[in-house]
Amino acid sequence: MSVLELQDVHAYYGNIHALMGVSLKVEQGEIVALIGANGAGKTTTLRSISGLLHPRRGKVLLEGLEVSHLPAHVVHKHGLGLVPEGRGIFPGLTVLENLEMGAYILDDQNQIKENIETAFSLFPRLKERAYQKGGTLSGGEQQMLATARGLMANPKILLMDEPSMGLAPVLVDQIFDIIKELNSRGTTILLVEQNALIALGIAHRGYVLQTGNIVLTDTGENLKANDMVRKAYLGM
């Protein structure tokens, strides 16, 4: 059984048909990249998965359970973590408080403390800034915080939306090293990323989305070598 499966998902904004029958799967332990141009429907796909937007047709399945029309907080409780585009941290809260917000569905205080320690081991910079307000962190540090917060509730799958956005190249490399490390520790990841070259470089598989349709799927390496992908998304 796939961790995540979309079956013929159609999503709308009013009368605008944003997703036109998107189907994809993410298996346990995979990094799957979803690439496409601006406006192709990548973020809409993540919104449809996470309960922020409900499909008009089709199904979203999380470990076989249909979550297509559940509220976002209920989908989260069923094991979905989200690192949103633009990070979406709470700027007025400290790093520690942001992490605690990520664990709001957990009742076990010992588990929460353990998850915070795990986050600090993954992101030592955050431990140094535990009592610093999130809004005072650098862009790279805020991305680390958003990622750590997304892991706090022990998700079955982590959705990451444009983690490299607005970061200097050296920080982009650092963030993607962290994504690979998370995956090596067992985290299943669906990655939406404008930087197709680096995304496909770490992905086991990938999907290409064009104007609300999946037009191509293959392994990350094969997509990197595909002529259409090279011309349209890799600048080659």
C-alpha positions, -999 to 999 in steps of 0.1 A, spaced: 0 0 0 13 34 -9 19 60 18 2 86 -4 -19 82 -36 -39 106 -57 -64 92 -81 -77 114 -109 -78 145 -87 -96 176 -101 -93 208 -81 -108 242 -88 -105 278 -76 -140 291 -83 -145 283 -120 -108 279 -126 -99 242 -133 -65 241 -116 -59 203 -115 -72 182 -143 -70 146 -132 -38 144 -113 -27 108 -103 5 100 -85 19 77 -58 45 80 -31 58 48 -16 73 43 19 109 57 22 108 75 -11 117 111 -21 93 120 -49 98 153 -68 70 172 -84 83 197 -109 67 222 -133 66 258 -143 50 285 -122 13 281 -123 14 244 -133 -5 234 -102 23 222 -79 12 240 -48 -25 233 -56 -16 196 -56 -1 200 -21 -31 220 -9 -54 193 -22 -34 166 -4 -32 185 29 -69 194 32 -65 231 25 -83 227 -8 -109 199 -14 -110 182 -48 -143 183 -66 -135 149 -82 -110 121 -75 -95 107 -43 -66 115 -20 -55 84 0 -32 84 30 -21 48 37 -54 36 20 -76 60 40 -95 85 19 -88 120 32 -101 140 2 -127 160 21 -113 160 56 -103 193 73 -66 201 72 -61 195 110 -77 161 107 -55 151 77 -26 162 98 -37 139 126 -37 110 102 0 115 96 6 142 70 33 169 77 36 201 56 65 225 52 47 253 34 59 276 7 75 307 22 82 288 55 51 300 74 68 301 108 53 321 137 77 351 137 66 364 172 73 330 188 106 316 198 122 287 180 112 264 208 76 276 208 74 271 170 85 235 175 60 230 203 33 243 179 43 216 155 35 190 181 1 203 191 -16 170 182 6 150 206 -4 145 242 27 127 254 50 153 269 79 129 269 74 123 232 73 160 225 106 165 245 122 136 226 111 151 192 125 185 202 158 169 210 157 151 177 151 184 159 180 200 177 203 171 167 193 175 131 195 213 132 222 223 158 217 260 147 182 259 160 193 246 194 217 276 196 187 299 189 161 281 209 149 312 227 153 336 198 121 347 180 115 331 147 112 364 128 148 373 137 163 342 121 180 342 86 161 327 57 181 295 59 174 292 96 137 298 91 136 270 65 153 247 90 127 257 116 98 251 92 112 217 83 118 208 120 83 220 129 68 198 101 85 167 117 74 174 152 42 153 150 60 122 136 43 124 101 40 94 78 49 116 49 63 152 48 52 175 20 78 202 12 68 232 -9 97 251 -25 123 247 3 150 265 -17 129 296 -24 148 328 -17 180 311 -4 216 317 -14 231 287 -34 252 276 -4 221 274 18 202 256 -10 229 229 -9 226 227 29 188 224 29 190 196 3 216 178 23 192 180 52 164 165 30 186 136 21 195 131 57 158 131 67 151 105 41 180 83 52 164 83 86 132 70 72 111 101 64 90 97 32 90 130 13 69 146 -15 90 175 -27 77 204 -48 107 224 -61 113 251 -88 150 241 -89 143 209 -110 180 199 -114 187 197 -76 153 181 -69 157 154 -95 192 148 -82 180 136 -49 146 121 -59 140 84 -63 111 93 -88 96 124 -102 64 137 -119 63 166 -144 32 188 -140 20 210 -169 -11 232 -166 -28 209 -141 -18 176 -158 9 150 -151 27 147 -185 56 126 -175 68 103 -147 101 84 -143 130 79 -120 148 111 -110 179 102 -131 159 94 -162 140 126 -159 172 145 -157 183 129 -190 149 134 -207 152 159 -236 119 176 -228 128 180 -192 163 193 -200 150 219 -224 119 230 -204 131 228 -168 169 224 -166 180 251 -190 200 227 -212 
